[in-house]
Amino acid sequence: MKKYLSLLMIGAMALGLVACGSSKKASEVTTETEEATMPEIVDVKIENPGQYAELGKYKGLTIKGSKPTVTEEEIDEELEDIRYQYSDYKKVEDRDTVEDGDIVSLNFECTTSDGKTVEDYTQSDFDVTIGSEEMLYGDDLDVESALIGKKVGETVKVTGSFYDDDTYGEMAGQKVTFAVTINYIEEEVLPELNDAFVKENLEYDTLKEYREAVRQELQEQAEMDVDGENENALWEQVVANSKQLKEFPADMVAKEKENTIAYEKEWASYFGMDIGDSDEDVENYFQENYEKSVEEYAKDSLFRQCLLQLIVEKEGIEPTEEEINQVVQQEIEVGGYSSEDEVYEYTSKDEIRDQLIQEKVMKILTDNATIKE
């Protein structure tokens, strides 16, 4: 099994079942430099998984599920979000003093103690909400708070030091001065959600029709969420019903640890996160996210891979070329790919095969289970 599949089968990871290719497409937000330094994930081959694990009961399981429901409040929240997506801004004309919570337009220049302009922190016509901490750069460098009580047209100087944090790169810990001019105060104006708005912006004839479409979309999402929760619960039962027969070889565990860390770093990079490079950073990350050390996590992953392989062998699961081609075509249609070649730039036939195996295993579990509400 490919490494990423075994990890997906571990319910502790909130990654869900990601369509092959789609997750890789997300990696386009990663820079070429990051991609070049990303650790390589290499398969750990488990020959004869039956020597390490004894597969327990995996059919006829019973779990307590939940009914996928959508409340009126949830629909209202979605509709309110739409209003914010189409909001506009206008200048506040009846006062000129900045208050906490105001949206203000600013021009600002950041300079070092020797008078050099810091281009990365110099901008014009910049909108910020006072109190959002978007311009909180240090304990004594809170630009937003310094603007409260000041008037439109004023230039306010704020001197302090950047946090001594890697986030600020070469500016970390440096003392600077922000010269901030308040251009104007503005307020957000939300559109009225009615038939006319819906027809103009959302391609529905009436608000009622759009509300029902939102309800249906939320219902479908709720059903997918419940299906995923049920699959995780069933898989955890399979794990609980099974037992490990002997320890995995040290070299196998070591390689799985490397793969686990590499995979986590890859996923973290997609979301602009960094789990660090030191052993301590990695251990802290796993303790905080999975309540187990990276070594325990790797051993658990190997055990689960064995169980998956044993089910595959017992059920005679083997995706066909036609099924693999169907996945590729689906990615072309809905995943934003232009050709088969482009799909295979982000995934491989083996990865698609493993995805299909995982789906088939989960279908066997759910088709043969009793899910009580």
Helices and strands as residue ranges (DSSP letters): H 3-8, H 22-26, G 27-29, H 32-37, G 49-51, E 53-54, E 62-64, H 72-85, E 88-91, E 103-112, G 119-121, E 123-129, E 136-138, E 141-142, H 143-147, E 155-161, G 166-171, E 175-189, H 195-201, H 207-241, E 243-244, H 250-270, H 279-290, H 294-315, H 321-334, H 340-346, H 349-367, E 370-372
